[in-house]
Amino acid sequence: MDIAIIVALVMFSGVFILLLAGTPISISIGISSFAAMLLILPFDGAILTSAQRVFVGLDSFALLAIPFFILAGNLMNNGGIAIRLINCAKMVSNFLPGPLAQTNVVANMLFGSISGSGVASAAAVGGIMSPIQKKEQYDPAFSAAVNIASAPTGMLIPPSNSLIVYATVAGSVSISALFMAGYVPGILWGLGVMLVAGFIAKRRGYVADRSANKGQTLRILFDAIPSLMMIVVVIGGILGGVFTATEASAIAVVYSLVLGIIYRNIKIDDLPKIFLATAKMTAIVIFMLAASSIMSWVMAFTKIPALIASGLLSATDSFIVILLIMNLVLLVVGTFMDPTPAVLIFTPIFLPICMQFGMDPVHFGIMMVFNLSLGTITPPVGPILFTGCKVGDIKIERVIKPLLPFFAVIAIVLMMVTYLPAITMALPQSMGLVK
């Protein structure tokens, strides 16, 4: 048997077995990759190479954006920004069926687009909306399902940590182009959830609220403008060439900190707790990146991506079928693996195949992140699923059934993003970010 096949079997089966045993995913990847490396290198060489890959894998200026955007999200979560965005979202969705559910979706899109974190959105927005929806007699399972289904939009609507990670793995892919490409798919995801939520809300009699007057609307919108301006400052600065995505992440931290202080929701005494939470979350992400870089080296050294590519191409020469297979694989992977390590592992496997058929790496990146974002709301891992259930004070088994129609519409949008390149590429192409 070819050594590449043996290495692949040892590495991937090792990850799967360790995950089943309850081992954290980063440790599972690191141990399995090192075990596979021992098949091709002596012990001393494997130790040295692993250590080198850990440092090389993290030696990227672009990756500095991740801790800064995580910190910005935590500052916003504690700085009173979420409630102002929710009040703003109410003005947009009050005239739709199930106004509180629609508000939840719009607020998740707004908060997610600023924080870049689906988990932060589910916690911040869901934590505020759940008590209000219970008071208005909304079914808790329905409310939690809406919050969970819409929270991942922030992983597509920029800034997005997953897109930053993809850009570092894919090579010469513009982060600005990826950010712009994520807008339409992320908005379509949110609109799809709103459509299903509206249909269900109408059947259940969750009527629209037309009580807000013009004065209230203007006051709420005016109050939300400083929070909304953060999107303009961060994304506008990147597109205008004023600063890079990494520099933008630092500016986002300063902006959200100043805003939290102005709103009097953040005190100096709160900062150590916020910094500690950020450090813990950053450590998890960075450790995943470090462990996954060992796996990436093993795959590159043994030419596993080329082996998988030849297997796929020998099975079918239809790019439509190949994309379908990729989506199915990523959907399955996303159910038990976080997006960050999945992006690191599967980008070098699938991207060369797609580029061979003329698919733009920006389009592939959005398709992959969209697909893996869906995994964040599916068991058994599903960090957003668990967060949404926790803030909604409801058991997971009660939420799965209400989530099914949302899964269906999100899957339809995924197919649109996969097979209609214009959805992803029109905006970055119109801005001259890609050819």
C-alpha positions in Angstrom: 0.0 0.0 0.0 1.2 3.5 -0.9 2.8 5.3 2.1 0.5 8.3 1.6 -2.6 6.2 2.0 -1.2 4.6 5.2 -0.3 8.1 6.6 -3.8 9.4 5.7 -5.5 6.5 7.4 -3.4 6.8 10.5 -3.9 10.6 10.7 -7.6 10.9 10.0 -8.7 7.7 11.8 -6.6 8.9 14.8 -8.4 12.2 14.9 -11.8 10.5 14.6 -11.0 8.0 17.4 -9.6 10.6 19.8 -12.7 12.9 19.2 -15.0 9.9 20.0 -13.0 9.5 23.2 -13.7 13.1 24.2 -10.2 14.5 23.5 -10.2 18.2 22.5 -10.0 18.7 18.8 -6.7 20.6 18.7 -5.0 17.9 20.8 -6.6 15.2 18.6 -5.1 16.8 15.5 -1.7 17.3 17.1 -1.3 13.7 18.4 -2.6 12.1 15.2 -0.4 14.3 13.0 2.7 13.5 15.0 1.9 9.8 14.9 1.5 10.0 11.1 4.8 11.9 10.9 6.6 9.0 12.7 5.8 6.9 9.7 7.9 9.1 7.4 10.5 10.6 9.7 12.7 9.3 12.6 11.6 10.3 16.1 14.1 13.2 16.4 13.2 14.5 13.0 9.5 14.3 13.8 10.0 16.3 17.1 12.1 19.0 15.4 9.8 19.3 12.3 6.6 19.5 14.5 8.2 22.3 16.6 9.2 24.2 13.5 5.7 23.8 11.9 4.1 25.1 15.1 6.1 28.3 14.9 6.0 28.7 11.1 2.2 28.1 11.1 1.7 31.0 13.5 4.3 33.3 11.9 1.7 35.5 10.0 1.0 39.2 10.5 -2.6 38.6 9.3 -3.3 36.2 12.2 -2.8 39.1 14.6 -6.3 40.3 13.5 -7.9 37.3 15.3 -7.1 38.2 18.9 -7.9 41.9 18.2 -11.3 41.1 16.6 -12.1 38.7 19.5 -11.2 41.4 22.0 -13.4 43.9 20.1 -16.3 41.4 20.2 -15.9 41.0 23.9 -15.8 44.7 24.5 -18.9 45.2 22.4 -20.6 42.4 24.3 -20.0 44.3 27.5 -20.2 47.8 26.2 -23.9 48.3 25.6 -23.5 48.1 21.8 -25.7 44.9 21.5 -28.8 46.5 23.1 -28.5 49.6 20.8 -28.2 47.4 17.7 -31.3 45.4 18.9 -33.3 48.5 19.3 -32.2 49.6 15.8 -33.2 46.2 14.4 -36.6 46.5 15.9 -37.2 49.6 13.8 -36.4 47.5 10.7 -38.5 44.5 11.6 -41.4 45.8 13.6 -43.7 45.6 10.6 -43.0 42.0 9.8 -44.7 38.9 11.1 -43.1 37.8 14.4 -41.4 41.1 15.0 -39.3 39.9 17.9 -38.0 36.9 16.0 -37.2 39.1 13.0 -35.5 41.6 15.3 -33.4 38.7 16.6 -32.2 37.9 13.1 -31.5 41.5 12.0 -29.7 42.1 15.3 -27.5 39.0 14.8 -26.6 40.2 11.4 -25.7 43.6 12.6 -23.8 42.5 15.8 -22.1 39.6 13.9 -21.0 41.9 11.2 -19.2 44.0 13.8 -17.9 41.3 16.2 -17.1 38.7 13.6 -18.2 36.0 16.0 -21.4 33.8 15.7 -21.0 32.6 19.3 -20.8 36.2 20.6 -23.9 37.1 18.6 -25.9 34.2 19.9 -24.9 35.0 23.5 -25.3 38.8 23.4 -28.4 39.1 21.2 -30.1 35.9 22.4 -29.4 36.8 26.1 -31.3 40.1 25.6 -34.1 38.8 23.3 -35.0 35.6 25.1 -36.6 37.2 28.2 -38.5 39.7 26.0 -39.8 36.9 23.7 -40.9 34.8 26.7 -42.8 37.8 28.1 -44.6 38.1 24.7 -45.6 34.4 24.8 -43.2 33.3 22.1 -42.5 29.6 22.1 -39.0 29.3 23.7 -38.0 26.5 21.3 -38.9 28.7 18.3 -37.1 31.7 19.8 -34.0 29.7 20.4 -34.1 28.2 16.9 -34.3 31.6 15.3 -31.4 32.9 17.4 -29.2 29.9 16.7 -30.1 29.8 12.9 -29.2 33.5 12.4 -26.1 33.8 14.6 -23.6 32.3 12.1 -24.3 35.2 9.6 -21.5 37.1 11.4 -19.0 34.4 10.3 -19.7 35.5 6.7 -20.5 39.2 6.9 -17.1 40.9 7.6 -15.0 41.1 9.6 -14.7 37.3 9.8 -12.0 35.4 11.6 -12.6 32.2 9.5 -12.0 34.2 6.3 -8.8 35.6 7.7 -7.6 32.0 8.5 -8.6 30.9 5.0 -6.6 33.8 3.4 -3.5 32.7 5.3 -3.8 29.1 4.2 -4.9 29.7 0.6 -1.9 32.0 -0.1 -2.3 35.1 -2.3 -6.0 35.7 -1.6 -7.0 39.2 -0.7 -8.7 39.5 2.7 -10.5 42.6 1.4 -11.9 40.6 -1.5 -13.0 37.8 0.8 -14.7 40.3 3.1 -16.7 41.9 0.3 -17.5 38.5 -1.1 -19.1 37.4 2.2 -21.7 40.2 2.3 -24.3 38.8 -0.1 -24.1 35.2 1.0 -24.3 36.3 4.6 -27.3 38.6 4.0 -29.0 35.8 1.9 -28.6 33.5 4.9 -30.2 36.0 7.2 -33.1 36.8 4.7 -33.7 33.0 4.4 -34.0 32.7 8.2 -36.3 35.7 8.3 -38.5 34.2 5.6 -39.0 31.0 7.5 -39.4 32.8 10.8 -42.1 35.1 9.3 -44.0 32.1 7.8 -44.0 30.3 11.2 -44.8 33.4 13.1 -47.8 34.2 10.9 -49.2 30.7 11.5 -48.8 31.1 15.2 -50.3 34.5 15.4 -47.1 36.5 16.4 -48.4 39.7 14.9 -46.5 42.8 13.7 -46.1 45.7 16.0 -47.0 49.1 14.5 -46.9 51.1 17.7 -43.6 52.9 17.3 -43.9 56.5 16.3 -41.6 58.6 14.1 -40.0 60.3 17.0 -39.1 57.1 18.7 -37.7 55.7 15.5 -35.4 58.7 14.9 -34.2 58.7 18.5 -33.4 54.9 18.4 -31.6 55.2 15.0 -29.6 58.2 16.3 -28.6 56.3 19.4 -27.4 53.4 17.2 -25.4 55.5 14.7 -22.1 55.4 16.7 -22.3 51.6 16.9 -23.2 51.2 13.2 -20.4 53.6 12.3 -17.9 51.0 13.4 -18.8 49.0 10.3 -18.1 52.0 8.1 -14.8 52.8 9.9 -13.4 49.2 9.8 -14.6 48.0 6.4 -14.3 51.5 4.7 -10.7 51.8 6.0 -9.7 48.4 4.6 -11.3 49.1 1.2 -10.0 52.6 1.0 -6.4 51.3 1.6 -6.1 53.4 4.8 -5.2 50.3 6.8 -4.9 46.6 6.5 -7.3 44.1 8.0 -4.9 43.5 10.9 -4.6 47.2 11.6 -8.4 47.5 11.3 -8.8 44.9 14.1 -6.8 47.1 16.4 -8.8 50.1 15.5 -12.0 48.1 16.2 -10.7 47.5 19.7 -10.0 51.1 20.4 -13.4 52.2 18.8 -15.4 49.6 20.9 -13.5 50.5 24.1 -14.1 54.2 23.7 -17.8 53.6 22.8 -18.2 51.4 25.9 -16.7 54.0 28.1 -18.9 56.7 26.6 -22.0 54.6 27.1 -20.8 54.0 30.7 -21.1 50.2 30.3 -17.4 49.5 30.6 -15.4 50.4 33.7 -11.6 50.1 34.2 -12.3 47.4 36.7 -14.1 45.3 34.0 -11.0 45.3 31.7 -9.0 42.5 33.4 -12.0 40.1 33.1 -12.5 41.0 29.4 -8.8 40.6 28.6 -8.8 37.2 30.4 -11.8 36.0 28.4 -10.1 37.2 25.2 -6.9 35.5 26.1 -8.6 32.2 26.7 -10.6 32.3 23.5 -7.5 33.4 21.5 -5.4 30.5 23.0 -8.0 28.0 21.8 -8.0 29.3 18.3 -4.2 29.7 18.1 -3.5 26.3 19.5 -5.8 24.9 16.8 -3.9 26.7 14.2 -0.6 25.4 15.6 -1.7 21.8 15.7 -3.3 22.0 12.2 -0.1 23.3 10.7 1.6 20.0 11.6 -1.2 18.1 9.8 -0.9 20.5 6.8 2.9 19.7 6.6 2.3 15.9 6.7 -0.3 16.2 4.0 1.9 18.3 1.8 5.0 16.1 2.3 3.1 12.9 1.5 1.1 14.6 -1.3 -2.2 13.5 0.2 -4.1 16.4 -1.4 -2.9 15.2 -4.9 -3.9 11.6 -4.0 -7.5 12.7 -3.0 -7.7 15.0 -6.1 -6.8 12.1 -8.4 -9.3 9.9 -6.7 -12.1 12.5 -7.1 -11.2 13.2 -10.7 -11.1 9.5 -11.5 -14.5 9.0 -10.0 -16.2 11.8 -12.0 -15.1 14.5 -14.4 -18.2 16.6 -13.6 -17.4 19.7 -11.6 -21.0 20.0 -10.5 -20.8 16.5 -8.9 -17.3 17.3 -7.4 -18.6 20.4 -5.8 -21.6 18.4 -4.4 -19.2 15.8 -2.9 -17.1 18.6 -1.4 -20.2 20.2 0.2 -21.3 16.8 1.6 -17.9 16.1 3.1 -17.7 19.6 4.6 -21.2 19.3 6.0 -20.3 16.1 7.7 -16.9 17.5 8.9 -18.6 20.6 10.2 -20.8 18.6 12.6 -17.9 17.6 14.7 -15.1 20.0 13.9 -14.8 23.7 14.4 -14.4 25.9 11.2 -10.9 27.0 12.0 -9.1 23.6 11.9 -11.5 22.4 9.1 -10.4 25.3 7.0 -6.7 24.6 7.7 -7.1 20.9 6.9 -9.4 20.9 3.8 -8.3 24.1 2.0 -5.0 22.4 0.7 -7.1 19.3 -0.3 -10.0 20.9 -2.1 -8.7 24.3 -3.3 -6.3 22.9 -6.0 -9.1 20.8 -7.4 -11.4 23.8 -7.7 -8.8 26.0 -9.2 -8.1 23.2 -11.8 -11.7 23.7 -12.9 -11.3 27.5 -13.0 -13.1 28.3 -9.7 -11.9 31.5 -8.1 -10.2 30.9 -4.7 -12.4 33.7 -3.2 -15.6 31.9 -4.4 -14.3 28.6 -2.9 -13.4 30.3 0.4 -16.9 31.7 0.9 -18.4 28.3 -0.1 -16.2 26.5 2.4 -16.8 29.0 5.3 -20.6 29.1 4.6 -20.6 25.3 4.7 -18.6 25.0 7.9 -20.6 27.8 9.5 -23.7 25.6 9.1 -21.8 23.0 11.3 -21.7 25.4 14.2 -25.4 25.0 14.7 -25.5 21.2 14.3 -24.8 18.5 16.9 -22.6 17.0 18.2 -20.2 19.9 18.5 -22.2 23.0 17.4 -20.8 25.8 19.6 -23.6 28.2 18.5 -26.2 25.5 19.1 -25.0 25.0 22.7 -24.7 28.8 23.3 -28.1 29.5 21.9 -29.7 26.8 24.1 -27.9 28.0 27.2 -29.0 31.6 26.8 -32.5 30.5 25.8 -32.6 28.2 28.9 -33.8 25.3 26.9 -32.6 21.7 26.2 -31.0 20.9 22.9 -33.4 18.1 22.0 -36.3 20.6 22.1 -34.6 22.9 19.6 -33.6 20.4 16.9 -37.1 19.9 15.4 -37.8 23.7 15.2 -34.4 24.1 13.5 -35.1 21.7 10.7 -37.0 24.3 8.4 -34.1 26.7 8.9 -31.6 24.1 8.0 -33.5 23.5 4.8 -33.5 27.1 3.6 -29.9 27.6 4.6 -29.0 24.5 2.6 -30.8 26.0 -0.4 -28.8 29.2 0.0 -25.6 27.1 0.2 -26.4 25.5 -3.1 -27.0 28.9 -4.6 -23.7 30.2 -3.3 -21.9 27.1 -4.7 -23.3 27.0 -8.2 -24.0 30.7 -8.9 -20.6 32.4 -8.7 -22.1 35.9 -9.2 -23.7 35.8 -5.7 -20.2 35.7 -4.2 -18.1 37.4 -6.9 -20.2 40.3 -8.1 -19.4 42.7 -5.2 -15.6 42.2 -5.1 -15.4 42.3 -8.9 -17.3 45.5 -9.1 -14.9 47.1 -6.6 -11.9 45.9 -8.6 -10.7 43.6 -5.8 -10.6 40.5 -8.1 -10.4 40.1 -11.8 
